[in-house]
Amino acid sequence: MRYLPLNDADRAEMRDVIGINNIDDLFADVPKDALNPTLDLPSHQSEMAVERWLGALAAKNRTADDGPFFIGAGAYRHHVPATVDHIIQRSEFLTSYTPYQPEIAQGTLQYLFEFQTQVASLLGMEVANASMYDGSTACAEAALMAKRVTRRKKIILAGGLHPHYASVTRMNAELVGCEVIHAPANPLKNAEESDELAALIDDQTACVIVQNPDAFGHIADLTPLAEKAHATGALLVGVVTEVVSLGAIKSPGEMGADIVVAEGQSIGNSLNFGGPYVGLFATRQKYIRHMPGRLCGKTVDAEGKRGFVLTLSTREQHIRRDKATSNICTNSGLCALAFSIHMSLLGEKGLRTMATLSHEAAIETADAVAAVEGVELLNKSFFNEFTLRLPVEAEPIVEKLAAKNILAGVPGVRLWPEDDALQNLLIIAATETTNKQDIEALVRGLGEVL
């Protein structure tokens, strides 16, 4: 398609229609001190000069592969095979991005159908959608869905829910009139052991949202909590930020959850300095018409040949404003495809092996750092992430280790800045990419800075 810029006559006609005298009138509501800010950017350059300048900026980044790396807290470093990147660029998948016309989008629709099948199986549910923006927005959508299903407005968030997920959920839920109650964060207890969480559930509760493994790394059996919620007519929403963990522990669906959401970044998608990622969303068959986002279904055409279409949702439904099931009317298509390809390459056996290797690396790391004088391991159980209590505030320690090119994890104060009791906590993650040299560097560095 050619680029056809507007001419002066076009602009004049548009100004007349909307009733303004000049372009500046469009910005009348913007404070004058915010208009035309001074930006510290160089003047125009040649394409080659700009590429060189941007390349120099990019070279200042420190990637996860540039040294020992133990950061997790919702985004994890895993090995993504080169095959994934090769396949997502094949022409068979380069069909229309928005698959409203199935006759020209069968490639897109088929991989979305396969993706949904994989996600439903992985999360232990009956149906899954074609992905959401990321794990946190999927979590918020689960709360809104629970409100529709139960016709109740009380949302309970477990203390071990990732604070970013809690923040996004609170914002979305309160905007539609929900009461959001957040149980206190407790680094010593998981959801199963927390009496405070179960005590909050009553006959006005729409759902309880609980993460497993939680933000501190604790693993819980969600079955008793699901039974408590169901006894009052509430739903249990299970959240998984490290989807590889499902290769080693029971899925929330198997433990009675009604809705399960997850961040799928760990499979097929690199860290990418924070995104884009892919949200996973699955539920029970009986709630399918309340499920947000896109849903791809399998059908047959007029000649009896297999085909794929978007189903139980139309374009008009996506723009029904307050009557829509979701404010998300698209999906993370490319990231979902990468997830599906990686899952297909792994298979069940490969996923279990990947999970086992991550867990073993975490055990080795935990044993090594817990032996450092003054360091206390708080977890009784964990998958590939655990919490340490240091004898001093964790944030300065992390900065000192970063100066040694060791990214040692996430200090608790970064996730819970308002809670002084968590300032000495350090959350560490290990995966199959963690080797003995990384662990030795972390232990040596931690001993030195302490």
C-alpha positions as CSV (number, residue, x, y, z in Angstrom):
1,M,0.0,0.0,0.0
2,R,1.4,3.4,-0.9
3,Y,1.7,6.2,1.7
4,L,-0.7,9.0,0.6
5,P,-0.2,12.0,2.9
6,L,-3.0,14.6,3.4
7,N,-2.8,17.9,1.5
8,D,-3.8,21.3,2.9
9,A,-7.3,21.1,1.5
10,D,-7.8,17.7,3.2
11,R,-6.7,19.2,6.5
12,A,-8.9,22.2,6.1
13,E,-11.9,20.1,5.5
14,M,-11.2,17.9,8.5
15,R,-10.8,21.0,10.7
16,D,-14.1,22.4,9.5
17,V,-16.0,19.1,10.2
18,I,-14.7,18.8,13.8
19,G,-15.0,22.6,14.5
20,I,-11.4,23.8,15.1
21,N,-9.4,26.6,13.7
22,N,-5.9,25.0,13.8
23,I,-4.2,21.8,15.0
24,D,-3.2,23.4,18.3
25,D,-6.9,23.4,19.3
26,L,-6.7,19.6,19.6
27,F,-4.2,20.0,22.5
28,A,-6.2,22.6,24.4
29,D,-6.7,20.3,27.4
30,V,-3.0,19.5,27.8
31,P,-1.2,21.8,30.4
32,K,1.0,24.3,28.6
33,D,4.0,23.4,30.6
34,A,3.7,19.8,29.3
35,L,3.6,20.9,25.7
36,N,6.8,20.8,23.6
37,P,9.1,19.5,26.3
38,T,12.8,19.8,25.7
39,L,14.1,16.3,24.8
40,D,17.7,15.4,25.1
41,L,17.9,13.9,21.6
42,P,20.5,14.5,18.9
43,S,19.4,16.3,15.7
44,H,18.6,14.4,12.6
45,Q,21.2,12.0,11.3
46,S,21.7,9.6,8.4
47,E,20.3,6.1,8.7
48,M,23.8,4.6,9.2
49,A,24.6,7.1,12.0
50,V,21.3,6.4,13.8
51,E,21.9,2.7,13.7
52,R,25.4,3.1,15.1
53,W,24.1,5.4,17.8
54,L,21.3,3.1,18.8
55,G,23.7,0.1,18.7
56,A,26.0,1.8,21.2
57,L,23.0,2.4,23.5
58,A,22.0,-1.2,23.2
59,A,25.5,-2.4,24.0
60,K,25.1,-0.8,27.5
61,N,22.4,-3.4,28.4
62,R,23.4,-6.3,30.5
63,T,21.6,-9.4,29.3
64,A,20.7,-12.5,31.3
65,D,23.5,-14.4,29.4
66,D,26.2,-12.0,30.4
67,G,27.0,-13.6,33.8
68,P,25.4,-15.3,36.8
69,F,21.6,-14.6,36.8
70,F,19.2,-15.4,39.6
71,I,16.3,-13.0,38.9
72,G,12.8,-14.4,38.7
73,A,9.7,-13.0,40.4
74,G,7.4,-13.6,37.5
75,A,9.8,-13.6,34.5
76,Y,12.3,-16.5,34.1
77,R,15.4,-17.3,32.1
78,H,15.0,-20.6,30.2
79,H,16.7,-22.0,27.2
80,V,14.6,-21.4,24.0
81,P,15.7,-23.6,21.1
82,A,16.7,-21.9,17.9
83,T,14.1,-24.0,16.2
84,V,11.4,-21.8,17.8
85,D,12.6,-18.7,16.1
86,H,13.1,-20.4,12.8
87,I,9.6,-21.9,12.7
88,I,7.7,-18.7,13.8
89,Q,9.2,-17.0,10.7
90,R,8.0,-19.6,8.2
91,S,5.6,-18.3,5.6
92,E,2.9,-20.8,6.5
93,F,2.3,-18.8,9.7
94,L,2.5,-15.4,8.1
95,T,-1.3,-15.3,7.4
96,S,-3.5,-12.4,8.5
97,Y,-2.8,-11.3,12.1
98,T,-6.5,-10.6,12.9
99,P,-8.3,-13.8,11.9
100,Y,-11.8,-12.5,11.4
101,Q,-11.8,-13.8,7.9
102,P,-11.2,-17.6,8.4
103,E,-10.9,-18.3,4.7
104,I,-7.6,-16.4,4.6
105,A,-6.4,-17.0,8.2
106,Q,-6.4,-20.8,8.5
107,G,-2.7,-20.9,9.5
108,T,-3.3,-18.5,12.4
109,L,-6.5,-20.2,13.5
110,Q,-5.0,-23.7,13.5
111,Y,-2.0,-22.8,15.7
112,L,-4.4,-20.9,18.1
113,F,-6.5,-24.1,18.3
114,E,-3.5,-26.2,19.0
115,F,-2.3,-23.6,21.6
116,Q,-5.6,-23.7,23.4
117,T,-5.5,-27.5,23.6
118,Q,-2.0,-27.4,25.1
119,V,-2.9,-24.7,27.6
120,A,-6.1,-26.5,28.8
121,S,-4.1,-29.7,29.3
122,L,-1.2,-27.9,31.1
123,L,-3.4,-25.9,33.5
124,G,-5.7,-28.9,34.2
125,M,-8.9,-27.3,32.8
126,E,-11.4,-28.1,30.1
127,V,-11.2,-25.0,27.9
128,A,-8.7,-22.3,27.2
129,N,-8.8,-19.1,25.2
130,A,-6.3,-17.9,22.5
131,S,-4.1,-16.1,25.0
132,M,-4.2,-12.7,26.8
133,Y,-1.6,-9.9,27.0
134,D,0.3,-11.3,30.0
135,G,-0.2,-13.1,33.3
136,S,-1.2,-10.0,35.3
137,T,-4.0,-8.9,32.9
138,A,-5.2,-12.5,32.7
139,C,-5.4,-12.4,36.5
140,A,-7.5,-9.2,36.4
141,E,-9.8,-10.7,33.8
142,A,-10.3,-13.8,36.0
143,A,-11.6,-11.6,38.8
144,L,-14.0,-9.8,36.5
145,M,-15.2,-13.1,35.1
146,A,-15.8,-14.4,38.6
147,K,-17.9,-11.3,39.3
148,R,-20.1,-12.1,36.2
149,V,-20.4,-15.8,37.1
150,T,-21.3,-15.4,40.8
151,R,-23.0,-12.0,40.6
152,R,-20.9,-11.0,43.6
153,K,-18.5,-8.2,44.1
154,K,-16.0,-9.3,46.8
155,I,-12.5,-10.3,45.5
156,I,-10.0,-11.9,47.9
157,L,-6.3,-11.8,47.0
158,A,-3.9,-14.1,48.8
159,G,-0.9,-12.5,50.5
160,G,1.4,-14.6,48.3
161,L,0.0,-13.3,45.1
162,H,2.7,-11.4,43.1
163,P,2.2,-7.7,44.0
164,H,2.1,-6.6,40.3
165,Y,-0.7,-9.1,39.6
166,A,-2.5,-7.8,42.7
167,S,-2.1,-4.2,41.6
168,V,-3.5,-4.8,38.1
169,T,-6.4,-6.9,39.5
170,R,-7.2,-4.3,42.1
171,M,-7.3,-1.5,39.6
172,N,-9.6,-3.3,37.2
173,A,-11.9,-4.8,39.9
174,E,-12.4,-1.5,41.8
175,L,-13.3,0.3,38.5
176,V,-16.4,-1.9,38.2
177,G,-17.5,-1.6,41.8
178,C,-15.8,-4.6,43.4
179,E,-14.5,-4.8,46.9
180,V,-10.9,-6.1,46.9
181,I,-9.5,-7.5,50.1
182,H,-5.8,-8.4,50.1
183,A,-4.5,-10.8,52.8
184,P,-1.2,-9.8,54.4
185,A,2.0,-11.1,52.8
186,N,3.6,-13.7,54.9
187,P,7.0,-15.1,53.8
188,L,6.8,-18.0,56.3
189,K,3.4,-19.5,55.2
190,N,1.9,-20.7,52.0
191,A,-1.8,-20.3,51.1
192,E,-2.7,-23.7,52.5
193,E,-1.3,-22.8,55.9
194,S,-2.7,-19.3,56.1
195,D,-5.8,-19.2,58.4
196,E,-6.2,-15.5,57.6
197,L,-7.0,-16.2,54.0
198,A,-9.7,-18.9,54.6
199,A,-11.3,-16.7,57.3
200,L,-12.0,-14.0,54.7
201,I,-14.2,-16.2,52.5
202,D,-18.0,-15.6,53.0
203,D,-21.2,-15.8,51.1
204,Q,-20.5,-12.4,49.4
205,T,-17.2,-13.6,48.0
206,A,-16.9,-13.9,44.2
207,C,-13.5,-15.5,44.1
208,V,-10.3,-16.2,46.0
209,I,-7.2,-15.6,43.9
210,V,-4.1,-17.5,45.0
211,Q,-0.7,-18.1,43.4
212,N,1.1,-21.4,43.4
213,P,4.1,-21.5,43.8
214,D,3.5,-18.1,45.4
215,A,5.7,-15.0,45.2
216,F,7.9,-16.3,48.0
217,G,8.3,-19.7,46.2
218,H,6.1,-21.7,48.6
219,I,4.2,-24.6,47.2
220,A,0.7,-25.3,48.5
221,D,-2.1,-27.9,48.1
222,L,-5.0,-25.7,47.0
223,T,-7.6,-28.4,47.5
224,P,-8.7,-27.4,51.0
225,L,-9.0,-23.7,49.9
226,A,-11.0,-24.7,46.8
227,E,-13.4,-26.7,49.0
228,K,-13.8,-23.8,51.4
229,A,-14.5,-21.4,48.5
230,H,-17.0,-23.8,46.8
231,A,-18.9,-24.3,50.1
232,T,-19.8,-20.6,50.0
233,G,-20.5,-20.5,46.3
234,A,-17.3,-18.7,45.5
235,L,-14.8,-19.6,42.8
236,L,-11.1,-20.4,43.2
237,V,-8.7,-18.7,40.8
238,G,-5.3,-20.3,40.5
239,V,-2.3,-18.2,39.3
240,V,0.9,-19.6,38.0
241,T,3.8,-17.2,37.2
242,E,6.3,-19.9,36.4
243,V,4.5,-22.2,34.0
244,V,7.4,-24.7,33.8
245,S,6.5,-25.7,37.4
246,L,3.5,-27.5,36.0
247,G,6.0,-30.1,34.7
248,A,6.7,-31.1,38.3
249,I,3.7,-30.2,40.5
250,K,-0.1,-30.6,40.3
251,S,-1.9,-27.9,38.2
252,P,-4.4,-25.7,40.0
253,G,-7.1,-27.3,37.9
254,E,-6.3,-30.7,39.4
255,M,-6.6,-29.2,42.8
256,G,-10.1,-27.8,42.3
257,A,-9.6,-24.3,40.8
258,D,-12.4,-23.0,38.6
259,I,-10.3,-20.5,36.6
260,V,-6.5,-20.8,36.1
261,V,-4.3,-18.1,34.7
262,A,-0.6,-18.1,34.0
263,E,2.3,-16.3,32.5
264,G,3.5,-18.3,29.6
265,Q,6.8,-16.5,29.0
266,S,9.0,-19.3,30.3
267,I,8.1,-21.5,27.3
268,G,9.2,-20.3,23.9
269,N,9.7,-16.6,24.9
270,S,12.9,-15.0,26.0
271,L,13.1,-12.4,28.8
272,N,13.2,-9.6,26.2
273,F,13.9,-6.9,28.8
274,G,10.3,-7.3,30.1
275,G,8.1,-8.2,27.2
276,P,6.1,-8.8,25.2
277,Y,4.8,-11.9,27.1
278,V,1.8,-14.2,26.8
279,G,-1.1,-14.6,29.3
280,L,-2.7,-18.1,29.6
281,F,-6.4,-18.3,30.6
282,A,-8.4,-21.5,31.1
283,T,-11.6,-22.5,32.9
284,R,-14.4,-25.1,33.3
285,Q,-16.6,-25.9,30.3
286,K,-19.7,-24.6,32.1
287,Y,-18.2,-21.1,32.3
288,I,-17.1,-20.9,28.7
289,R,-19.6,-18.1,27.7
290,H,-18.2,-15.9,30.5
291,M,-14.6,-16.4,29.4
292,P,-12.8,-13.3,28.1
293,G,-10.7,-12.9,25.0
294,R,-10.7,-14.9,21.8
295,L,-11.7,-18.6,21.4
296,C,-10.8,-20.6,18.4
297,G,-12.9,-23.6,17.4
298,K,-12.7,-26.5,15.0
299,T,-15.5,-27.0,12.4
300,V,-16.0,-28.3,8.8
301,D,-16.6,-26.3,5.6
302,A,-19.3,-26.9,3.0
303,E,-17.2,-29.7,1.5
304,G,-16.8,-31.5,4.8
305,K,-13.1,-30.5,5.2
306,R,-11.7,-29.5,8.6
307,G,-11.4,-25.8,9.3
308,F,-11.0,-23.4,12.1
309,V,-12.9,-20.3,13.1
310,L,-13.3,-17.8,16.0
311,T,-16.3,-19.0,17.9
312,L,-18.7,-17.9,20.7
313,S,-17.6,-14.4,20.0
314,T,-18.0,-11.9,17.1
315,R,-16.4,-8.7,16.1
316,E,-19.5,-6.9,17.4
317,Q,-19.1,-8.5,20.8
318,H,-15.6,-7.1,21.1
319,I,-16.8,-3.5,20.8
320,R,-19.9,-3.8,23.1
321,R,-18.2,-1.6,25.7
322,D,-19.7,-2.3,29.2
323,K,-21.5,-5.4,27.9
324,A,-18.4,-7.1,26.6
325,T,-16.8,-10.0,28.5
326,S,-13.4,-8.4,28.3
327,N,-11.6,-5.2,27.4
328,I,-9.0,-7.4,25.7
329,C,-10.2,-8.2,22.2
330,T,-7.0,-9.5,20.7
331,N,-4.3,-11.9,21.8
332,S,-0.6,-12.3,22.0
333,G,-0.4,-14.1,18.7
334,L,3.3,-14.3,18.0
335,C,4.2,-15.1,21.6
336,A,1.4,-17.8,21.7
337,L,2.8,-19.3,18.5
338,A,6.3,-19.4,20.1
339,F,4.8,-21.0,23.2
340,S,3.0,-23.7,21.1
341,I,6.1,-24.5,19.1
342,H,8.3,-24.9,22.1
343,M,5.6,-27.1,23.8
344,S,5.4,-29.2,20.7
345,L,9.1,-29.7,20.7
346,L,9.3,-30.5,24.4
347,G,6.3,-32.8,24.7
348,E,5.2,-34.1,28.1
349,K,8.5,-35.9,28.7
350,G,10.6,-32.9,27.7
351,L,8.6,-30.5,29.9
352,R,9.0,-32.8,32.9
353,T,12.8,-33.0,32.2
354,M,13.0,-29.2,32.0
355,A,11.1,-28.9,35.3
356,T,13.3,-31.5,37.0
357,L,16.5,-29.7,35.9
358,S,15.2,-26.4,37.1
359,H,14.2,-27.8,40.4
360,E,17.6,-29.6,40.9
361,A,19.4,-26.3,40.1
362,A,17.3,-24.5,42.7
363,I,18.0,-27.1,45.3
364,E,21.7,-26.9,44.7
365,T,21.6,-23.1,44.8
366,A,19.5,-23.0,48.0
367,D,21.8,-25.4,49.8
368,A,24.8,-23.4,48.8
369,V,23.6,-19.9,49.8
370,A,21.9,-21.1,53.0
371,A,25.4,-22.2,54.2
372,V,26.6,-18.6,54.0
373,E,26.9,-17.1,57.5
374,G,23.9,-15.1,58.5
375,V,21.7,-16.3,55.6
376,E,18.4,-18.1,56.4
377,L,16.3,-20.1,53.9
378,L,12.6,-19.5,54.7
379,N,11.0,-22.1,52.4
380,K,10.0,-25.6,53.5
381,S,9.2,-26.4,49.9
382,F,9.8,-24.7,46.5
383,F,10.1,-25.4,42.8
384,N,12.8,-23.2,41.3
385,E,12.4,-20.0,43.4
386,F,12.9,-19.5,47.1
387,T,13.3,-16.7,49.7
388,L,16.3,-15.9,51.8
389,R,16.4,-13.7,54.9
390,L,19.7,-11.8,55.0
391,P,21.2,-10.3,58.2
392,V,21.0,-6.8,56.6
393,E,18.8,-5.0,54.1
394,A,18.7,-6.9,50.8
395,E,18.6,-4.1,48.3
396,P,22.1,-2.7,48.9
397,I,23.4,-6.3,48.8
398,V,21.9,-6.8,45.4
399,E,23.4,-3.6,44.1
400,K,26.9,-4.5,45.4
401,L,26.6,-8.0,43.7
402,A,25.4,-6.3,40.5
403,A,28.6,-4.3,40.5
404,K,30.4,-7.7,40.5
405,N,28.3,-8.7,37.5
406,I,26.2,-11.1,39.6
407,L,22.4,-10.5,39.3
408,A,21.5,-12.1,42.6
409,G,17.7,-11.9,42.6
410,V,14.9,-9.6,43.6
411,P,14.9,-7.8,47.0
412,G,11.6,-8.0,48.8
413,V,11.4,-4.2,49.2
414,R,11.1,-3.9,45.4
415,L,7.9,-5.9,45.4
416,W,6.6,-4.8,48.8
417,P,8.1,-1.3,49.3
418,E,5.5,-0.5,52.0
419,D,6.4,-3.4,54.3
420,D,9.5,-2.7,56.4
421,A,9.4,-6.3,57.7
422,L,10.4,-7.6,54.3
423,Q,13.4,-5.4,53.6
424,N,15.9,-8.1,54.5
425,L,14.3,-10.6,52.1
426,L,15.9,-11.8,48.9
427,I,14.0,-13.9,46.3
428,I,16.2,-16.1,44.2
429,A,15.3,-18.1,41.1
430,A,17.3,-20.9,39.3
431,T,16.5,-22.7,36.1
432,E,18.0,-25.3,33.9
433,T,20.3,-22.5,32.6
434,T,22.0,-22.2,36.0
435,N,25.4,-24.0,36.2
436,K,27.8,-24.7,39.0
437,Q,30.0,-21.7,38.1
438,D,27.0,-19.4,38.5
439,I,26.2,-20.8,41.9
440,E,29.8,-20.6,43.1
441,A,30.0,-17.0,42.0
442,L,26.8,-16.1,43.9
443,V,28.0,-17.8,47.1
444,R,31.4,-16.2,46.9
445,G,30.0,-12.8,46.1
446,L,27.4,-13.0,48.8
447,G,30.0,-14.0,51.4
448,E,32.2,-11.0,50.4
449,V,29.5,-8.3,50.5
450,L,28.0,-9.5,53.7
